Amino acid sequence: MIRCNKYGRIHLLPRNKCAPMKTLSLILIVFSLSLVSVNATEQDIVDRSSVTLREFRHMPEKGLPPRILRHARGLAIMTVAKGAFVFSGKAGEGVVIARTGHGWSGPSFIGTAGAGWGLQIGGQVTDFVFVLNSDAAVRAFSRGGNVTLGADASVAAGPVGRDAEANVTPRAAIYSYSRSKGLFAGVSLEGAVITTRKGANERYYGRPVTASEILFGRAKAPAGAANLRMAVR
């Protein structure tokens, strides 16, 4: 096993003798991935989510079916970047909106990050739209903490085409739709931890505001969210 000593020279050393190197590599990968959107403002993220949603609705044959959208209790829209060179990492950001008694809520900002290990090389950027099929799924995102997909709420690939018309009752609390370009084959986020970005919410709304206040319509949506709220109608 190739390892480094404290002077940076390469040696063959027993396994686990240079564990800090692995930890540092993982940190660097996740940090590098986060640079993809480091200059994006909250409004940029909202605008990008609006475009993503419109594109998903108009994808031929495999787009987000109108029937699924009509019955949705909420939507989570994310862009996730993943990269690897033996070590792997991912980082992403987006928004959640929910249906209220007065139309759709404003956006609550979310993010995800992670790292791993495996024999893989490549990179990928994936757009996700998660359809929240139940009030319980919306509440999971409204708590203002972490949501683990597949644990806090069941996740299944969303039906498309004829399958969407056949499935009257949702098979999972969350339907997942994705679109990606890159060298990785898999695009599933099951098991991923999605976090509420409280600082982003505060900046966008101009005051401290909770995810619950946003998603249940108790916080007025900023004017900049109009395009996103229109995109879901």
C-alpha positions in Angstrom: 0.0 0.0 0.0 1.4 3.4 -1.0 1.6 5.9 1.8 3.4 9.1 2.7 5.6 9.9 5.6 5.6 13.2 7.5 8.2 14.6 5.1 5.9 14.0 2.1 8.1 11.2 0.7 6.3 8.1 -0.8 6.9 4.8 0.9 5.2 1.4 1.2 3.7 1.4 4.7 1.2 -0.8 6.6 -2.4 0.1 6.1 -3.9 2.9 8.1 -0.6 4.5 9.0 -1.4 7.7 7.2 -5.2 8.0 7.7 -5.1 11.8 7.9 -4.1 11.8 4.2 -7.4 10.1 3.3 -9.4 12.5 5.5 -7.7 15.5 3.9 -8.4 14.2 0.4 -12.1 13.7 1.2 -12.3 17.3 2.6 -10.5 18.7 -0.5 -12.9 16.9 -2.9 -16.0 18.1 -1.1 -14.6 21.6 -0.9 -13.7 21.6 -4.5 -17.2 20.5 -5.5 -18.7 23.3 -3.4 -16.8 25.8 -5.5 -19.1 25.0 -8.4 -21.7 27.3 -6.9 -19.7 29.4 -4.5 -20.5 32.6 -6.4 -24.2 31.8 -6.7 -26.6 34.1 -4.8 -29.8 32.8 -3.3 -31.7 34.5 -6.2 -29.4 32.6 -8.7 -30.4 29.3 -7.0 -34.1 30.2 -7.2 -33.8 31.2 -10.8 -31.9 28.0 -11.7 -34.5 25.9 -9.9 -37.3 27.6 -11.9 -35.5 26.8 -15.2 -34.9 23.2 -14.0 -38.5 22.7 -13.1 -39.7 24.0 -16.5 -37.3 21.8 -18.3 -38.4 18.7 -16.4 -42.0 19.5 -17.2 -41.3 19.6 -20.9 -38.9 16.6 -21.3 -40.4 14.4 -24.1 -41.9 11.2 -22.8 -39.8 11.1 -19.6 -40.8 14.5 -18.2 -42.5 15.2 -14.9 -46.1 14.1 -15.6 -48.9 16.7 -15.0 -51.0 14.3 -13.0 -48.1 13.8 -10.5 -47.5 17.5 -10.3 -51.2 18.2 -9.7 -51.3 16.0 -6.6 -47.9 17.0 -5.2 -47.8 18.5 -1.7 -44.4 19.9 -2.3 -41.3 19.9 -4.5 -37.6 19.8 -3.8 -35.3 20.9 -6.7 -31.6 20.4 -6.4 -28.4 20.4 -8.5 -25.7 18.0 -7.2 -22.1 17.8 -8.4 -20.2 14.6 -7.9 -16.5 13.9 -8.6 -14.0 11.2 -7.9 -10.4 10.1 -8.3 -10.4 7.0 -6.1 -11.9 9.2 -3.3 -15.3 10.6 -4.1 -17.4 13.6 -3.0 -20.6 15.3 -3.8 -22.1 18.7 -3.0 -25.4 20.2 -4.0 -27.9 22.9 -3.3 -31.5 23.9 -4.2 -34.9 24.8 -2.7 -38.0 23.3 -1.4 -41.5 24.7 -2.0 -44.8 23.4 -0.7 -48.5 23.8 -1.5 -50.4 25.9 0.9 -54.0 27.1 1.2 -53.0 30.2 -0.7 -51.0 28.7 -3.5 -47.4 27.7 -3.4 -45.0 28.8 -0.7 -41.8 30.7 -1.1 -38.5 28.7 -1.4 -36.7 27.2 1.6 -33.0 26.6 0.8 -31.5 23.2 1.1 -28.1 21.6 0.5 -26.3 18.2 0.6 -22.6 17.1 0.8 -20.8 13.8 1.3 -17.7 11.8 0.7 -16.7 8.2 0.1 -14.1 5.7 -1.2 -14.1 3.5 -4.2 -12.4 2.5 -7.4 -14.0 5.3 -9.5 -12.9 8.2 -11.6 -15.1 10.8 -13.2 -17.5 13.7 -12.7 -21.2 14.4 -12.9 -23.7 17.2 -12.4 -27.2 16.0 -11.9 -30.4 18.0 -11.6 -33.1 16.4 -9.3 -36.7 17.1 -8.8 -38.2 15.4 -5.8 -42.0 15.3 -5.7 -43.3 15.3 -2.1 -46.4 13.2 -2.3 -47.6 13.6 1.3 -47.9 16.2 4.1 -45.6 14.0 6.1 -42.9 14.4 3.5 -43.3 18.2 3.6 -43.1 18.2 7.4 -39.8 16.3 7.2 -38.4 19.2 5.2 -40.0 21.8 7.5 -38.3 20.7 10.7 -35.3 22.9 9.8 -32.8 20.1 10.4 -31.7 17.1 8.3 -33.7 14.8 6.1 -32.3 11.4 5.2 -33.8 10.2 1.9 -35.1 6.7 2.3 -35.1 6.9 6.1 -37.2 9.9 7.0 -39.3 9.5 3.9 -39.5 6.6 1.4 -38.1 7.4 -2.1 -38.9 5.8 -5.4 -38.2 6.6 -9.0 -41.0 8.7 -10.3 -43.4 7.2 -12.9 -43.4 8.6 -16.4 -45.6 8.3 -19.4 -48.3 5.5 -19.1 -46.9 4.5 -15.7 -47.9 7.9 -14.3 -51.5 7.4 -15.4 -51.6 3.9 -14.1 -50.4 4.7 -10.6 -53.3 6.5 -8.9 -51.9 6.0 -5.4 -48.3 7.1 -4.8 -45.9 4.2 -4.2 -43.6 6.3 -2.0 -43.7 9.5 0.0 -41.2 11.0 -2.4 -40.9 10.5 -6.2 -37.4 11.2 -7.6 -36.7 12.5 -11.1 -33.2 13.2 -12.4 -31.2 14.3 -15.4 -27.4 14.1 -15.6 -24.4 14.4 -17.8 -21.1 12.8 -16.8 -19.2 9.6 -16.4 -21.0 8.0 -13.5 -23.9 5.7 -14.2 -25.9 6.0 -11.0 -27.9 9.1 -10.1 -29.7 7.9 -7.0 -29.6 10.1 -3.9 -31.3 7.6 -1.6 -29.5 7.7 1.8 -28.3 11.2 1.2 -28.7 13.7 4.0 -30.4 17.0 2.9 -29.9 20.0 5.2 -31.9 23.2 5.6 -29.7 26.2 4.9 -30.8 28.5 7.6 -28.4 31.3 6.7 -29.6 31.3 3.1 -33.2 31.5 4.2 -32.3 34.5 6.5 -30.5 36.3 3.7 -33.2 35.7 1.1 -36.1 36.7 3.4 -34.2 39.6 5.0 -34.9 38.3 8.6 -34.6 35.1 10.6 -37.2 32.7 9.3 -37.7 29.0 9.8 -38.3 26.4 7.2 -41.7 25.7 8.8 -42.8 29.3 8.5 -41.8 29.3 4.8 -43.3 26.0 3.8 -46.6 26.5 5.6 -47.1 29.9 4.1 -46.5 32.0 7.2 -43.6 33.9 5.6 -44.4 36.0 2.6 -42.6 34.9 -0.6 -40.1 37.5 -1.9 -40.9 39.0 -5.3 -37.9 37.1 -6.8 -39.7 33.8 -6.2 -42.5 34.6 -8.6 -41.1 32.7 -11.6 -40.5 29.6 -9.5 -44.0 29.7 -8.1 -45.4 30.2 -11.6 -43.3 27.3 -13.0 -45.2 24.8 -10.8 -48.7 25.8 -11.9 
